[in-house]
């Protein structure tokens, strides 16, 4: 009996110790309000208004993250985060068919070296933009850098960079003298080779991505620089189809047929005390694998400020411009063409507490005619309440 009691006590002590060395946190954002968008595509004018649960200021989400101390300076960690649509009667909206996966990964960290993780993860540009965007990656028109959400309108400025990839491995170094490096490699679980046989077609299909980034922090200065590449190659086909996402909307992780996308970003912030100043530049080129002369290139630059005018009222503003260059023909004889675009955005938060705020945002985008597209314009606004937990 004594041995049994001792064994139970030992198991209980071990379980308590293990529990003390690990932790799990539930977190999330609920952003609900009223939004409206007006768009002029050159041939069609549309106006849309309604209550929004996707979030004008930030996308609503539910997440779980945990960390376990493995001893010797080593730890394990995980994150599972899903998009929510609180105004819909289904769990994640009428059209999504389930929780939308924003990021889900597991990894190991070692003090003095860094950390590595595997799963669905953000590309380095998205993480860098999160640190250097005056609008903090909201879902309104007018931001010429973070324009990856199709709900921002129908204008050609709705593509800037690849946000996330699945089946990815990432590495992030420890911060040394203010500098930190990060890298990502993705194999989209579709790399395959087929041999020619009786009745067979043969060929190879490749879908992958990689990226490198650097972040530097010195007192009130933050600087980010990133370069990333995504590839789709089908060797059994020589056709090249520039995806619709290269001009009008975004479908994550879908490049088209025989397409390569190269994306570069540089951003910086400086905190002056009374306000924080922002400067950003981004470039993306989507080109054919067999015929690199078939391409669309988008570049943009933006500046902005963000400041607390009172302890409870925060305001921000941004303005930017950019252009498209491209040759979307299958032959190289067609002369490249270009078109420009501009955008601006203003917004305000009223803090009710550290976790809850009211907000109002307005943004506008204009696109000049060119490259076979009509001139376009769009305005959007959003008012609502955001709660973080």
BAVOMI-669555 format. One line per field, with one value per residue (C-alpha): residue number from 1; residue in three letters; x, y, z. Coordinates in pm, whole numbers. Last residue first. Example, Ala and Ser with C-alpha at 12.3 -4.5 7.8 and 13.67 -1.06 7.14 Angstrom:
2
tiro c(2, 1)
torba c(SER, ALA)
c1 c(1367, 1230)
c2 c(-106, -450)
c3 c(714, 780)
//
This chain:
389
tiro c(389, 388, 387, 386, 385, 384, 383, 382, 381, 380, 379, 378, 377, 376, 375, 374, 373, 372, 371, 370, 369, 368, 367, 366, 365, 364, 363, 362, 361, 360, 359, 358, 357, 356, 355, 354, 353, 352, 351, 350, 349, 348, 347, 346, 345, 344, 343, 342, 341, 340, 339, 338, 337, 336, 335, 334, 333, 332, 331, 330, 329, 328, 327, 326, 325, 324, 323, 322, 321, 320, 319, 318, 317, 316, 315, 314, 313, 312, 311, 310, 309, 308, 307, 306, 305, 304, 303, 302, 301, 300, 299, 298, 297, 296, 295, 294, 293, 292, 291, 290, 289, 288, 287, 286, 285, 284, 283, 282, 281, 280, 279, 278, 277, 276, 275, 274, 273, 272, 271, 270, 269, 268, 267, 266, 265, 264, 263, 262, 261, 260, 259, 258, 257, 256, 255, 254, 253, 252, 251, 250, 249, 248, 247, 246, 245, 244, 243, 242, 241, 240, 239, 238, 237, 236, 235, 234, 233, 232, 231, 230, 229, 228, 227, 226, 225, 224, 223, 222, 221, 220, 219, 218, 217, 216, 215, 214, 213, 212, 211, 210, 209, 208, 207, 206, 205, 204, 203, 202, 201, 200, 199, 198, 197, 196, 195, 194, 193, 192, 191, 190, 189, 188, 187, 186, 185, 184, 183, 182, 181, 180, 179, 178, 177, 176, 175, 174, 173, 172, 171, 170, 169, 168, 167, 166, 165, 164, 163, 162, 161, 160, 159, 158, 157, 156, 155, 154, 153, 152, 151, 150, 149, 148, 147, 146, 145, 144, 143, 142, 141, 140, 139, 138, 137, 136, 135, 134, 133, 132, 131, 130, 129, 128, 127, 126, 125, 124, 123, 122, 121, 120, 119, 118, 117, 116, 115, 114, 113, 112, 111, 110, 109, 108, 107, 106, 105, 104, 103, 102, 101, 100, 99, 98, 97, 96, 95, 94, 93, 92, 91, 90, 89, 88, 87, 86, 85, 84, 83, 82, 81, 80, 79, 78, 77, 76, 75, 74, 73, 72, 71, 70, 69, 68, 67, 66, 65, 64, 63, 62, 61, 60, 59, 58, 57, 56, 55, 54, 53, 52, 51, 50, 49, 48, 47, 46, 45, 44, 43, 42, 41, 40, 39, 38, 37, 36, 35, 34, 33, 32, 31, 30, 29, 28, 27, 26, 25, 24, 23, 22, 21, 20, 19, 18, 17, 16, 15, 14, 13, 12, 11, 10, 9, 8, 7, 6, 5, 4, 3, 2, 1)
torba c(UNK, UNK, UNK, UNK, UNK, UNK, UNK, UNK, UNK, UNK, UNK, UNK, UNK, UNK, UNK, UNK, UNK, UNK, UNK, UNK, UNK, UNK, UNK, UNK, UNK, UNK, UNK, UNK, UNK, UNK, UNK, UNK, UNK, UNK, UNK, UNK, UNK, UNK, UNK, UNK, UNK, UNK, UNK, UNK, UNK, UNK, UNK, UNK, UNK, UNK, UNK, UNK, UNK, UNK, UNK, UNK, UNK, UNK, UNK, UNK, UNK, UNK, UNK, UNK, UNK, UNK, UNK, UNK, UNK, UNK, UNK, UNK, UNK, UNK, UNK, UNK, UNK, UNK, UNK, UNK, UNK, UNK, UNK, UNK, UNK, UNK, UNK, UNK, UNK, UNK, UNK, UNK, UNK, UNK, UNK, UNK, UNK, UNK, UNK, UNK, UNK, UNK, UNK, UNK, UNK, UNK, UNK, UNK, UNK, UNK, UNK, UNK, UNK, UNK, UNK, UNK, UNK, UNK, UNK, UNK, UNK, UNK, UNK, UNK, UNK, UNK, UNK, UNK, UNK, UNK, UNK, UNK, UNK, UNK, UNK, UNK, UNK, UNK, UNK, UNK, UNK, UNK, UNK, UNK, UNK, UNK, UNK, UNK, UNK, UNK, UNK, UNK, UNK, UNK, UNK, UNK, UNK, UNK, UNK, UNK, UNK, UNK, UNK, UNK, UNK, UNK, UNK, UNK, UNK, UNK, UNK, UNK, UNK, UNK, UNK, UNK, UNK, UNK, UNK, UNK, UNK, UNK, UNK, UNK, UNK, UNK, UNK, UNK, UNK, UNK, UNK, UNK, UNK, UNK, UNK, UNK, UNK, UNK, UNK, UNK, UNK, UNK, UNK, UNK, UNK, UNK, UNK, UNK, UNK, UNK, UNK, UNK, UNK, UNK, UNK, UNK, UNK, UNK, UNK, UNK, UNK, UNK, UNK, UNK, UNK, UNK, UNK, UNK, UNK, UNK, UNK, UNK, UNK, UNK, UNK, UNK, UNK, UNK, UNK, UNK, UNK, UNK, UNK, UNK, UNK, UNK, UNK, UNK, UNK, UNK, UNK, UNK, UNK, UNK, UNK, UNK, UNK, UNK, UNK, UNK, UNK, UNK, UNK, UNK, UNK, UNK, UNK, UNK, UNK, UNK, UNK, UNK, UNK, UNK, UNK, UNK, UNK, UNK, UNK, UNK, UNK, UNK, UNK, UNK, UNK, UNK, UNK, UNK, UNK, UNK, UNK, UNK, UNK, UNK, UNK, UNK, UNK, UNK, UNK, UNK, UNK, UNK, UNK, UNK, UNK, UNK, UNK, UNK, UNK, UNK, UNK, UNK, UNK, UNK, UNK, UNK, UNK, UNK, UNK, UNK, UNK, UNK, UNK, UNK, UNK, UNK, UNK, UNK, UNK, UNK, UNK, UNK, UNK, UNK, UNK, UNK, UNK, UNK, UNK, UNK, UNK, UNK, UNK, UNK, UNK, UNK, UNK, UNK, UNK, UNK, UNK, UNK, UNK, UNK, UNK, UNK, UNK, UNK, UNK, UNK, UNK, UNK, UNK, UNK, UNK, UNK, UNK, UNK, UNK, UNK, UNK, UNK, UNK, UNK, UNK, UNK, UNK, UNK, UNK, UNK, UNK, UNK, UNK, UNK, UNK, UNK, UNK, UNK, UNK)
c1 c(-835, -874, -1194, -1263, -1569, -1697, -1678, -1555, -1514, -1428, -1360, -1273, -1139, -1067, -929, -1009, -765, -581, -240, -357, -620, -521, -603, -743, -770, -950, -958, -1167, -1141, -1342, -1266, -1402, -1166, -1142, -838, -644, -971, -1228, -964, -1093, -914, -882, -824, -702, -607, -454, -407, -247, -220, -18, -40, 220, 276, 524, 539, 402, 664, 763, 478, 226, 99, 81, 362, 391, 450, 221, 267, 289, 164, 125, -46, -92, -276, -310, -500, -508, -745, -731, -414, -469, -330, -183, 12, 59, 228, 255, 466, 409, 593, 466, 584, 387, 537, 333, 516, 545, 905, 1005, 877, 905, 864, 623, 648, 490, 704, 638, 791, 738, 858, 766, 825, 661, 680, 577, 436, 485, 782, 976, 936, 1101, 967, 1124, 1022, 1182, 1008, 1089, 870, 955, 668, 732, 454, 424, 46, -130, 16, -226, -82, -333, -596, -573, -770, -755, -422, -182, -462, -623, -329, -82, -120, 189, 158, 465, 306, 462, 725, 468, 634, 489, 735, 724, 1011, 1089, 1313, 1287, 1429, 1303, 1419, 1307, 1445, 1357, 1658, 1817, 1613, 1715, 1508, 1634, 1442, 1491, 1224, 1137, 851, 752, 520, 682, 509, 716, 645, 511, 204, 133, -55, 222, 486, 646, 757, 573, 757, 600, 625, 270, 310, 338, 708, 785, 1112, 1131, 1409, 1466, 1751, 1764, 1974, 1977, 2330, 2230, 1863, 1838, 1780, 1449, 1403, 1098, 971, 663, 393, 148, 217, 124, 83, 213, 266, 105, -228, -550, -416, -593, -922, -1197, -1235, -1077, -1275, -1016, -762, -399, -351, -96, 140, -89, -316, -622, -894, -984, -896, -643, -277, -153, -256, 89, 255, 610, 594, 309, 475, 777, 562, 383, 714, 861, 585, 336, 310, 125, 341, 698, 898, 1260, 1400, 1708, 2070, 2162, 1864, 1724, 1371, 1164, 857, 490, 271, -78, -139, -447, -656, -1016, -1254, -1514, -1704, -1578, -1888, -2143, -1895, -1662, -1890, -2206, -2459, -2249, -2181, -1892, -1679, -1367, -1018, -816, -490, -298, 44, 303, 614, 888, 1175, 1550, 1778, 1893, 1541, 1236, 1042, 701, 531, 177, -38, -409, -589, -927, -962, -1145, -956, -838, -959, -1249, -1320, -1457, -1774, -1913, -2255, -2360, -2285, -2192, -2189, -2106, -2022, -1949, -1765, -1470, -1426, -1592, -1607, -1799, -1738, -1923, -1863, -2051, -1898, -1746, -1385, -1338, -971, -810, -609, -600, -267, -109, 176, 446, 707, 460, 258, 564, 639, 280, 279, 604, 470, 151, 344, 565, 265, 93, 410, 451, 90, 141, 461, 282, 0)
c2 c(3855, 4137, 4334, 4550, 4770, 4914, 5165, 5088, 5289, 5207, 5397, 5262, 5369, 5207, 5303, 5041, 4758, 4668, 4744, 5096, 5308, 5481, 5322, 5518, 5394, 5543, 5460, 5553, 5404, 5452, 5264, 5177, 5006, 4712, 4534, 4804, 4982, 5204, 5312, 5535, 5442, 5657, 5613, 5772, 5603, 5696, 5534, 5586, 5386, 5388, 5197, 5030, 4871, 4626, 4610, 4294, 4107, 3884, 3640, 3493, 3841, 3970, 4221, 4422, 4725, 4821, 5136, 5279, 5545, 5592, 5775, 5691, 5831, 5735, 5841, 5722, 5859, 5732, 5892, 6191, 6265, 5913, 5890, 5702, 5839, 5722, 5674, 5444, 5301, 5070, 4821, 4573, 4370, 4159, 3919, 3743, 3813, 3530, 3277, 2921, 3002, 3290, 3597, 3748, 4035, 4187, 4501, 4667, 4987, 5123, 5428, 5483, 5761, 5709, 6004, 6214, 6002, 6022, 5648, 5552, 5290, 5116, 4898, 4709, 4442, 4213, 3961, 3720, 3519, 3236, 3089, 2769, 2747, 2969, 3090, 2945, 2955, 3216, 3320, 3695, 3932, 4150, 4154, 3874, 3691, 3623, 3391, 3441, 3128, 2986, 2693, 2471, 2169, 1838, 2034, 2180, 2452, 2664, 2872, 3121, 3356, 3576, 3873, 4067, 4381, 4521, 4824, 4939, 5258, 5387, 5225, 5010, 4726, 4531, 4270, 4047, 3825, 3531, 3349, 3021, 2875, 2549, 2388, 2154, 1921, 1692, 1521, 1193, 1154, 783, 559, 305, 470, 811, 857, 1088, 1319, 1491, 1804, 1857, 1866, 2246, 2232, 2551, 2696, 2989, 3206, 3450, 3670, 3894, 4204, 4426, 4330, 3961, 3856, 3476, 3326, 3239, 2929, 2822, 2497, 2512, 2259, 2550, 2896, 3242, 3605, 3610, 3972, 4287, 4210, 4412, 4711, 4595, 4735, 4498, 4606, 4551, 4230, 4054, 4085, 4122, 4496, 4562, 4791, 5031, 5094, 5284, 5021, 4874, 4538, 4651, 4548, 4770, 5087, 5243, 4922, 4853, 4562, 4372, 4442, 4241, 3941, 3948, 3979, 3676, 3436, 3343, 2980, 2654, 2386, 2325, 2533, 2624, 2839, 3035, 2965, 3101, 2943, 2655, 2654, 2368, 2385, 2324, 2501, 2623, 2959, 3130, 2815, 2902, 2716, 2523, 2521, 2863, 2987, 3057, 3183, 3020, 2849, 2897, 3159, 3443, 3768, 3616, 3527, 3367, 3302, 3023, 3011, 2703, 2783, 2546, 2545, 2311, 2426, 2375, 2563, 2242, 2143, 2056, 2366, 2352, 2638, 2685, 2876, 2864, 3101, 3243, 3508, 3819, 3996, 4339, 4698, 4623, 4284, 3969, 4020, 4300, 4460, 4590, 4813, 4744, 4990, 4888, 5074, 4869, 4934, 5141, 4932, 5187, 5068, 5173, 4990, 5006, 4878, 4827, 4665, 4352, 4280, 3986, 3910, 3604, 3433, 3103, 3037, 2699, 2656, 2402, 2369, 2383, 2101, 1878, 1948, 1879, 1554, 1445, 1527, 1335, 1035, 1040, 1067, 777, 568, 655, 561, 231, 162, 238, 0)
c3 c(-2615, -2865, -2917, -3221, -3267, -3591, -3871, -4221, -4538, -4896, -5217, -5560, -5896, -6230, -6569, -6828, -6888, -7211, -7062, -6971, -6800, -6476, -6139, -5843, -5483, -5181, -4809, -4507, -4157, -3833, -3512, -3167, -2926, -2686, -2542, -2356, -2278, -2451, -2700, -2979, -3300, -3613, -3983, -4304, -4633, -4965, -5303, -5642, -5964, -6283, -6610, -6831, -7170, -7319, -7698, -7855, -8055, -7763, -7826, -7582, -7498, -7139, -7171, -6856, -6644, -6358, -6155, -5808, -5568, -5197, -4916, -4549, -4249, -3884, -3574, -3210, -2947, -2585, -2443, -2672, -3020, -3029, -3353, -3683, -3993, -4354, -4664, -4961, -5259, -5530, -5792, -6004, -6287, -6530, -6758, -7094, -7191, -6953, -7210, -7085, -6713, -6773, -6550, -6237, -6108, -5765, -5613, -5277, -5107, -4765, -4541, -4201, -3938, -3574, -3382, -3066, -2962, -3287, -3351, -3678, -3916, -4215, -4507, -4795, -5002, -5293, -5478, -5760, -5910, -6155, -6369, -6571, -6519, -6266, -5938, -5684, -5330, -5213, -5471, -5517, -5734, -6045, -6224, -6134, -5953, -6291, -6349, -6634, -6842, -7004, -7240, -7278, -7110, -7001, -6805, -6565, -6357, -6076, -5874, -5584, -5494, -5191, -5107, -4781, -4615, -4282, -4079, -3732, -3571, -3221, -3040, -3311, -3462, -3772, -3956, -4237, -4476, -4712, -4912, -5078, -5279, -5443, -5696, -5948, -6194, -6414, -6744, -6877, -7100, -7063, -7312, -7295, -7085, -7036, -6678, -6434, -6192, -5890, -5675, -5546, -5168, -5179, -5108, -4920, -4794, -4551, -4408, -4122, -4003, -3694, -3630, -3318, -3213, -3240, -3245, -3244, -3586, -3747, -3961, -4156, -4310, -4530, -4619, -4659, -4796, -4672, -4785, -5143, -5252, -5393, -5555, -5523, -5720, -6036, -5910, -5795, -5435, -5093, -5046, -5265, -4984, -5084, -5091, -4817, -5008, -5200, -4898, -5019, -4990, -4651, -4493, -4231, -4246, -3961, -4146, -4095, -4227, -4102, -3856, -4025, -4360, -4240, -4142, -4477, -4662, -4482, -4599, -4330, -4222, -4286, -4128, -4006, -3756, -3678, -3396, -3304, -3210, -2866, -2698, -2902, -3041, -3187, -3407, -3476, -3733, -3818, -3982, -4126, -4174, -4264, -4032, -4224, -4553, -4661, -4844, -4571, -4314, -4063, -3811, -4014, -3905, -4044, -3851, -3653, -3957, -3808, -3944, -3782, -3587, -3464, -3316, -3171, -2954, -2834, -2613, -2586, -2343, -2179, -2084, -2295, -2191, -2357, -2543, -2663, -2906, -2979, -3212, -3303, -3573, -3693, -3971, -3867, -3913, -4147, -3993, -4155, -3956, -4167, -4156, -4493, -4787, -5149, -5438, -5793, -6113, -6423, -6748, -6630, -6315, -6086, -5726, -5416, -5088, -4757, -4407, -4081, -3775, -3623, -3530, -3292, -3239, -3083, -2815, -2625, -2457, -2374, -2127, -2046, -1771, -1484, -1638, -1653, -1289, -1187, -1385, -1219, -874, -943, -1073, -762, -531, -707, -679, -311, -245, -425, -232, 94, 0)
//
